[in-house]
Structure formats: C-alpha cells, structure tokens
C-alpha cells in the first residue's frame, strides 16, 4: 500500500525534466505525498530546457525520519546539488535510516558524494561509471538495479521499470 507515503524529490537547476516529472506524477498517482526539495524553499529551479519547478522545502529544513523515500533526478542538476552539504547529508541520512533512495542517470554523483556506494551494486548513465567505480560501487549496465534500499537506473528510457521498482520499494 503506497497511499499516505511521504516522498522527497530533489530539484536543482539543469534537472532532466522527464526524470523529475515522470516520478513526481507517478508517485502522486499512487497516492503519495511528494515534497520537492532544493537548496532553498520557495525558489524556482529550471530544467535543461527551461521548465520551472518551485521547491516546497529547503534540504536544511527536512527531518528525514518523517519521510519514506527520496528520489534524485538526473540531468546536470546532481553536479550542482552535490555542492550543497545539506542535500548530500539528507541522502546519507535517508540511506542510513534504511529509507528508499532512488537515483537515475547522473544522480549517481549524489550517491558518491554522500559516500553510500562503497560495496554496493548500482547503475547510472554510462559517462559517470568511472566516478561511481572509483567511489567503490560495483557498476553494472542494467535498466534498473535494486541493492537493499537503493534503486538506480540509467536514462529516461528506463523510467517505467525504475518507477515500478521505486513504487514496489515504498509499498
């Protein structure tokens, strides 16, 4: 049962619009409460093509214990997100609490910066494979990889299977 679950979704400038909106809408469709998290609350962030999203909350305001999962979209946003210590710490905390942490495409950068990939199997966009391997991950080229509470995927083409695993992990 997913109704009533509370899920965070990160946003920052240069996010991939499909990797943000598809999960956001699927979670809402499944009856979950979605909170958009960014460095600052109430700010508007734009995708690679200029599509806006206004954040609901700042990462520093979030109590991870009140949420069931976190989704990190890709694009170039994760390279900006990982410069924000509160966003990185939130990833680390959610993982430490055993909450679902889902990352697609370039979002693996956030997982590496949070130092939660060592010894874990995951996937990502192929161009950051070396970054993840150097951070200690066992990188595989698969549509979606589930390692305990960690769900990862490669590209927007993988979103249907990615979201099936995310929703199953939250149920």
Beta strands, then each sheet from edge to edge (+ up, - down):
strand 1: 6-10
strand 2: 33-38
strand 3: 44-46
strand 4: 52-54
strand 5: 57-58
strand 6: 69-72
strand 7: 100-104
strand 8: 121-122
strand 9: 138-139
strand 10: 144-147
strand 11: 150-153
sheet 1: 5+ 2+ 1+ 6+ 7+ 11+ 10-
sheet 2: 3+ 4-
sheet 3: 8+ 9+
end
